[in-house]
């Protein structure tokens, strides 16, 4: 049996994903070997600001180490039903602006318990998130100085995300903020510690 390995974040366009797999352009996050098609994962519905998006993630198998991977769309996070941009905007309101989860939930049209869960997950992993995106900031911009505190640990994590995103933009050009966050976190931004972040500076599949 092939070994199960972490997921890989890819383009939301299935045509692009299939083309990249056929051309051998997707690398295994475990050993950087070439990935090949390996069936499909379970279909999922991603709730987006513009309406539901039905996704059937491609699976791939490394030709080198035989690990298998789920290729997750850059619009979504692991184990979350909502688009990363919706989640991110809500986190900015709650963590950055201090709004309560109930008015934020009313704005996005989702249950208050769902939005409260995002905030709790982000706060619970804030130390790891801050450290991870600080490492990414320095990997993208070696001249970057110390990332100063922004308030409590959750606010510091949000600031580290902003710093890493600015470093990306300065190096590669504009890219949607929360798509970058999804990619640089390996899709596990709001997961618990059983889903470790990928190493900062590791090869990731991002259009530049």
N, C-alpha and C positions, 0 to 999 in steps of 0.2 A: 504494500500500500504506500502511496506517496505520502510524504510528511506534510501536515498542515502548517502553514506559515502565515505571517501577517498579511492583511489586505494591502492593496496598492491603490492610490488615488489616481484617477485618469480623467480624461475629457468627458464631458457629459454627452457628447455626440458619439453614438454607437458606431457610426461609419468611420469616424476618426480612430476609434479604439480598434476596430477590426483591421483597418489599414495598417496601424502601427504594429499590431501583433503579426500580421502577415509579413511585414518588412523587418521583423526582428528588432524593433526599436524600443520595446519595453523590457526593462531589466528587473531581475529578481531582487527584491529588497534584502534578501538573506545573503546571497552570494554574488550578485550582479551578473548572473548568467542570463541567457536569452529566454524570454517567456514565449510559450506557444499556447494555442487554444486548448481548453480542457473543460468543455461543457459550460453550463450556466448555473448560477446560484438562484435561490428562490426569488420570485417576483416580489417587488415591494412598491408601495405607493408613497411618493414623497410629496408632502403638503408644501406648496410654494405660494408666494405672494400672488402670482398670476394664475393659480389654479393647480390642481393635482397633476403630478407627473408620474406616470407608470414606468418603472424601471425593472429590467431583468439583468442584473449584473453578470457580466462575463466572468468566468473562471479561467485561470491560466495555470500552466505547469512549467516549472523551470527545467530546461533541457540539461542543466548541469547538476543541481542538487536534488531534483525531483520534488521539491516543495511545491505545494499548490497554493494559489492566492485568489481571493475575490478582488475584482477590479471595481472599486467603489467610485461612483460619480463624484466629481469635485464639488457638486452642489449639496452633498449630504454628509452627515457625520454618522459614525458607527452607532447603531442602536438608537437613533433618533429619527422620528417620523417627519420632522420638519426641515425645510431648507436651511442651510447654514447661514444664509444672509438674514433670514427672519430671526433665528436664534441670536445671531451676533448683534443685530440692532436692538433686540430686547435686552441683552446683557449690557450694552452701552447705556441704555436708559436706567437700568436698575443699579448697576455697579458704578457707572460713571456719573450719572445725574441724580442718583438716589431716589428714583421713583419706586413706588411699591409694585409688587408683582400683579396685583389686581387691576389697576388701571392699564398696565402694559398688556395684560392678557386681554382686556376689553378692546384695546387698540388693534391687536393682531387677530382677534376673533377666535381665541383658543381658551381651553379651560384654565382657570387660575392655577390648578394643581400642576399642569404641564409647565407653565412658565416659572412657577416657584421651584419646580424640579431642576430647571436649567440653572437658576441662580444657585441653588444648593450644590449642584454638581460642580459648577465653576468655582464656588467658594471652597468646596472640599478639596479640589485639586489645585488651588491657586498657587501654592508654593512650587509645585512641579511645573505648572504652566508658566509662571514667571521665569523660573530657571531655564526652561526649554527655549522660550522665545528670546531670552537674553542671549543664550548661546547662538541662536540663529542670527540675531542682530550682529554679533561679532563675527560670525562666519561670513555673512554677506558684506560686512563693512569692517575690515580689520582695524581701521582707524577710529572706530566708535569708542567713546569714553564710557565711563561708568553710567549705568542707567539709574537715575536717582529715584527715591521713593515718591509715590504719588498719593499716599494715604495709608489705608489698611492693605492687607495682603492681596485682597481681590482687586483693588484699584491698582496695585503694583503690577499684578498679572496683566491687567488690561493695558497699562502703559507699556509693558514689555512687548505685547502684541503690536501696539502702534509703532514702537521703535523698529521692530523687525520688518514690519510692512514698509516703513519709510526707507529702510536700507534696501529692501527689494526694489522699490520704485526707482531709487537713485541709481541702482546698478542695471536693472533690466527694463524699466519703463512701467507704465501704468498697468494695473491688474486689479480686479475687484477684491477689496480687502478681505472679505470673509471666505472667498475662494482660496486666497493665499493661506489664510489661517487653517482651512481644512487640509490643504496640501502639506503645509509645513508641520502640522501636527499629526500627519498620517491618518487623519480622520477620527482620532481618538480624543479630541479636545475635552469632551464631557464624559469620558469613560473613567472607570475606577483604576486603581493601580495595577489590576491584572492586565491592563492594556497599555504597556509602556510606550512612551513617545519614541519615534525613530530618532536616531542620532542626528543632531544638528549638523548640517553640512553634507549629509548623505545625499546620494543621487535621488532626485525626485522628478517625476514626469510632469513638467509644467511648460506650457507654451510661453515663449519669451519673444 
